[in-house]
Amino acid sequence: MSSFAGKIYWLVGASEGLGRELARKLSVEGAHLVLSARNAERLESLVAELPNTRAVPLDVTDTDAVRRAAADVGAIDGVIYNAGAYDPMRATEWDSEAALAMLDVNFTGAMRVLGEVMPQLVGRGRGDVTLIGSLAGYRGLPAAVGYGASKAALISLAETMRFDLKGTGVVVRIVNPGFIKTRLTQKNSFSMPMLMEPEDAATRVMAAMRKRRFRTDFPAPFSWAIRSLSYLPDILVYRGK
């Protein structure tokens, strides 16, 4: 029997791309799903495909809405936070509204959702938390104002939770993909190494969720190259800048 069979997962950010494919794969494994995103129509079209699935439309930037949604969702076995916003932005072309929107969805939204579900998971002494980060969170990169900082904050949050949840029965993991072919990456005008299809990325996330391993970065060797930047001296990274 699948390790997901019969378990209730709240998947936040399920309407498109990676989230949509994750929902399909979890459903095949027998999971019972609560799917959230802002686009209610897209959620309902997905719910129509899958058994044991319902939609709870949600804007993660609205604290009251998150509280109401969490109450509606009820008891769960796991939560997957995949909500994401992205606009390529250089510091020379600063757009405060867009930058703050990315932070609000990618990081603060996770804080809102986790704030509602963590007490029940810790109280029950079991649960599963999967945060979808990004390789862009490991090092400041060009044209990543807002996005890179929000993903770096999410990685830091996951690391803190890893320390604090030891011995509670609640498993937390951070999954950091590279480039995935979605409506968000279509905004990029630069070359994206090892660009993945959403289905391939979802397969890798599912593999990570089968394990208790804390951190999963993919695809290799692109992920190795990004992580290696953290060990290079600034004089090499910013040479000529």
N, C-alpha and C positions, 0 to 999 in steps of 0.2 A: 504493500500500500504506500502511496506517496506520502511524504512527510507533510505535505500541504493539505491532504484530504480532510475535509470536514472543518478545517480551521477558518476563522473569520479574519480577513485582512481588509484594512482600510487603506486604499490606494489613492493618495492625493496627487493629482496631476495625471489623470487617466485618459483625457480626451483625445490626445494626439501622440504620434511618434512612439517613443520608448514606452511611455505609460500605457498606451493602448495595446501594444504588443505584450507587455507584461501581464496585463489583465487577461488576455487570451491564453497565455501560457499557464498562468495560475489556475484559470478555470479548467483547462485540460487536466491539470493535476488534482482536481477535485476541491479546490478552495472555494469558500463562500466569500463573495466580494462585496464591498461597499466602495463605490467609485465616486470620486469627487473631482471637480474642476469647475471653472466658470461657465463653460459652454454646455448648458443643459441639453441642448439638442444633440450635440455630438455624444454626450454621455448616454442618452436614451437610445441612440442608434446602436451603441455598443452593448448596452444592457439587453437589447432585443436579440443579440447574437448568443448570449451566454446564459447558462443556467445558474441558479442560486446567486444571482447578482442583482443589486439595486443601486440606484443613483441618488446621491445627496449633493446637488450642486452647491458650490462653495467658492467664495472669494476669500483667499487666505489673508488678504490685507485688511479684512474687516474682523476685528476681535470679537464683537458680539455674534457675528455670523459663524465664526469658528466654534464658539461656545454652543450655539444652537445646534450646529451640525454634529458636534461631538456627542451631545445629548441624544440626538436622533440616531446616531450610529450605535451607541450603547457599548456593551462589552465586546471586546475584540481580542484576538490572539496576537495580532501584529499590525504594525503600521508601516507603510512605505511612503516616504515623502519625496515626490518627484516633481512637484510644481516648480516651474522655471520660467524666467523672463530673461531675454537677451537682446541687446542692441550693441553692435560694435561702436566703441566710442574712444576717441583719443582725448588726452588731457588738453590738447589745443582746440578741441571742438566740444567743450564741456556742455552738457545738457543736464542740469540738476534734476529736473523732473524725471527724465528717463533713468538717470543713475539711481535716484532714490527708489524708483519703482522696482528696479532690479533687486536692490537690497531688500525691499519689503517683501517681495515674492520669494526670493531664493533663500533668504536667511531668516528674517523676522517672521515670515509666515511659518517656517518650520518651528520657531520658538512658540508661536501661538498654538499650533497643533499639538506639539509635544507637551506643552503646559496642561492641555486637557486630557491627554491619554496616559502620561507617565504615572500619575498617582494610582490609577486603577491597575496598571501593569505591575508596578512595584508592590502594591497592596496584595495582589494575588500571588506574587512570587514567581511569575512566569510571563513571558512575552517576547516579542521579536520586533526590533526597530531597525529599519533599513533606510539610510539617508543617501540620496543620489547626489553626489557632489560633482566634481569635474577635475580633470588634470590641470585646468587653468587656475585652480586654487593653490597650487604648490609654489608658484613663483609669479611675481608681477610680469605681465606680458604686454606687448603693444596693443593698443586699441581695446583694452579690457577694463576701462574705468567702470566701476559699478559691478560688473559681472565677476571679474577676478576676485575682488575684495569680498563679495558675497559668498563665493564658493570657498575662499580661504577661511572665512568665519564659520561656515558649515563644517569644514574639516576640523577646525579647532573645537567646535561644540561636540562633535562626535568623539574626539580624543578625551575631552573632559568627562563625557558620559561613560566612556570605557573604564576610566578609573573609578568613578562613583558607583557604577552598577555592579561591580565585582561582588559576587556572593548573593546577589538579589534574585537570581533566576531569570533576569531580563537580559537578553542578548542584544547588543547594538553593533551595527556595522556601517562602514562608509564605503560606498562604491563610486569610484571616480573614472568615468568613461572619457575617452578622447572625443573626436568629432563624430557626430551621428547625423545622418542625412534626414533633416527635419525642416519644417517651415522656419525654424530659428536660424539654423546654419545657412539657409538660403540667402540670408542677409550678408554673408561674408563675400567679399570680393577677392580674397586671397586664397592661395592653395591650401587645402586641408589634408595633411598627411594621413593615410590609412583611414579615410572616411568610411564609416560603417553604416550598414542598413539597420533600421530600428529593430528588425527581427533578430539579427545577429547580436546586437547589444543586449536585447532582452534575454536571449539565451545565456549570455555571460552573467547577467544580473541574477538570473535564476540559479545558476551554478554557485554563485557566491552565497545566495540565501540558503542553500542546502548545507552550508558549513557554518561553524562557529567562528571562523577566521574574521578578524576585525576589519582588515583593510584589503580591498581589491582594486587594483588599477589595471586598465586595459585601454587599447590593445598594446601588446608588446610587439616590437621594441620601442614604439613611440613613447609609451609610458616611462620606459627606462630613461630615455633621452630627456624627458621633461623633469623627472625626479633628479637626474644628475645635475641639472642647472642649480639646484639648491646647494651643491657642494663646491661650485666654482666660485673663485673670488670675484668680487664686484668689478675689479679692474678688467677682467676678461669678459664678463657679461655685458658691461656697458662701454666697452672699448669703442672709441670713436664717437661716443654720444656726448 
